[in-house]
Amino acid sequence: MWLKVKNRIQDFLNDGIWQVGEALPNEAELAKYFGISMGTLRRAIGELVQEGVLVRKQGRGTFVAEHSKEHFMYHFFRLALRGKEKKYPLVNNYYFQSRKANQQESDALDISLNSPVFAIQNLLFIEETPVTVDNIIISKELFPGMNKEIFLGRDSTIYNLYQNRFGIFIANANDRLSAVRCDNREIAAHLELELGTPVLKIVRVSYTYQSKPVELRTSWVNSNAAEYYSNIF
């Protein structure tokens, strides 16, 4: 039962019934609405809090989470300079393009082959060290009106832009990691590495509520300088 309630809450969030930063009704009201016990409700809400979809504020209630820089760093940014704590990266954009989705992209994003997508490349620095090149693919259909000026003009994280401008909340992500040789001259140059240097490759698919794919992100990490840093809880 708690899983059904969790899914219903996610549906409400996806439909915009509760907005970013808005307080949910109190637990007694929600339990009555869903016709469930307080324990079942608290388990459903607890799962969403753990996933970063909701946030509890002591003495104030439960709120719809916002993708702030702090939220991004805690839940989604997994890189740190070797032996150091995570720090927020500096991001440089190399391109923002429109094109058609290839087979890998269409499969990952659950869209038709050759559907229009935005292809974005960013280079991330930590303490002036180039640590990763991110190639990002998103469907144009999900982001009507998106353009380079809007993307580059954001005042917070990319996920914050998705949420506040387009109503799309990144709830979770799947990462696949592998050790490869950097055989792309452009990426090697961005990372200031010799061609063929071993790097960490991360393929991430990010999802909104109810596991709907939103973004395909392929990252090449300068593993000479950085390491994958993940808190297990």
N, C-alpha and C positions, 0 to 999 in steps of 0.2 A: 504493500500500500504506500509506503513512504516514497518509493521510486515513482509511482504514478503522481503523487503530489509534487515531487521535485520537477517532473516533466511539465505539470500544469503551470507551476510557477515560471518555468523557463518559457512556456508559451506566452504567458502574460507579459514577460519582459520583452520577448521578441515582437509582440504586438504593440508595444509601447504603452501598455496600461500603467506600468510604473516606470518613471523616467530616471535618468542618471541622477544619482544623489538623493533621490526621493525615499522617504521612509515607507516601509511596508506597514500595513495595518498590524496592530498588536497581535501577539500569538493567540490570545483567546478568541479574537475575531476570526483569524484565519482558520483555527481549528474548527470553529463552528461552521464557517463557510464550507470547508471541505468535508465536514462530517467525520472528523477523525479525532483521535486522542492527542493530547498535548505532546506526549512522547513521540508519536509518529511524526507530528509536525516538526518537532525540534530536530529529529533525525534528518528530515528532508532539507530543512534550512541549514543544518550543520554541514551537510554535504556541499551545499552551494557556497557557504562561507569558506570551507576548506578549498574549494576550487577557485575562489576569488571572484565569484559572480556577485555575492552579497557580502556585506561587511557589518559586523556588530559594533555598536558604539555604546560603551558602558553608560547605563542610566538613560540612554536616549532611544534605543531600539535597533532595528535591523534596516539597513539602507542598501539601495542598488549601488554597486561598486562603480567607480570611475577609473579609467585607465590613466592614472597619474604616472609621473616618472617613477615614484616609489613603488607603485603597483607593478609597473613593467619590470623594474629591477628585481623585485622579489619573485615574481611568477614566471617571467619569460626570458630575461637576459641571463645567459649561462656562461659567460666568458669573463676571465680575469687574467691579469698579468701573472706569470708564474710566481707562485708563493705569496700572492697578495690577495686582499679582499676585492670584491667586485667594486667597480666604479662606473659611473654613467659615461657612456662613450660620446665622443664627438663624431658627427655624421657628415660626410661629404657625398653629394650626389654626383654621379657621372653621367647618367642618362635617365630619361623618362620618355618612353616610346609607346606608340600604339602599334599593335600587330595582331596576327592570328595565332591562336593556340595550337601548339603541336600535340602529338599524341600523349606524351607524358603529362603535359599541363592539363589537357582535357580530362584525362583519367583522374588526376589528383584533385581537380576542382569540380569534377562531376558536371562538366559542360561539354557541348558538342565540339568535335574536331573543327578547327578553323574558326571557332568563336572569337570575337574581338576581345583582346585583353590589353592591359597595361603591363609593360615590362620595365622594371626599374632596377638600376644598379647603384648601390651605396657602398662606400668605403668607411669603415668604422675605426677610429683611433682611440686608444686609451693612453693617457699621459704621453701624447705625441707619437706613440708607436702604432703603426698600422697593424691591426689585429685580424680583421676579417673583411672579405668582400661578400656582400649580400646581393643575390639576384632574386628579385621579388616579382611574382606574377599574380595579378588579380583580375577578375572578370570585370569588363566594362559594365555589364548589365547590373552588377551589384552596386556600382558606384557611379550612378548617373550624374553628370556634371563635373566629375573629377577631371582635373587637368594639372599640368606641371606647376602652375602658379599656386594652386590650392595645396598641392602636395608639399612644395618647398616652403610655402608660407605658414605651415602649421606652427603652433606655438608650444607644442608638447610632443609626445611620442606619435609614431605612425598609428598605433592601436587607439590612441586617444582621438586622432583624426577620424578613424573609421567609426568610432562610437559617437562622437559629438556632431560630426558633420553629416554622417550617412546612417546613423542609427544601427550600426553593426558592432556588436560586442564580441571580442575574441575571448571565448570562455576557456579553451584549452588547446593544446597543440601536441602533435606527435613528432618526435625527433628520431631520425635514423642517422647514426654516426658511422663513418668509415675512414680508414687511413688510406690516402691516395697520394700519388705524385702530382704536383702541379704542372700540367702540360699545356696550360693556356698562358700565352705570353702576356696578355693584357692583365690577367689576374696576378701573375708572378710579379709584374712590374708594379702594380698597385701595392702589393705586400712587401715590395723591396726584397724579393727572393730570387735566387737563381732558378731558371727553368728546370723542372724535375725535382725540386725540393719537396720532401714529404710535407703534406698538410693534412689537417683534419677537415673532412667534408661532412657537413650537416644538411640533411634534407628535412625540412620542417613543413608539415601541413597544419595550418591553424584553422580552428573551427569556431563557429558561433554556437548558439543554443541548439540542442537536438542534433549535434554532430554534423551540421551543415558546413562543408568546406568553404573557406573564404580566401585563403592565401597560400601559395606555394613559395617557399623561400629556400634557396640553395645557398649555403654559406661555405666559403673556403677560409679556414682559420690558419693564421701564421702560428703553427704549434711550436716554433722556436721561441716565441715570445709569450704566447697565451696558452691557457688550458681551459677545458670544459669544467665549469664549476656549478655543481647542482646540490641544493639542500634537499635531503630526503626527510619527509615528515609524514 
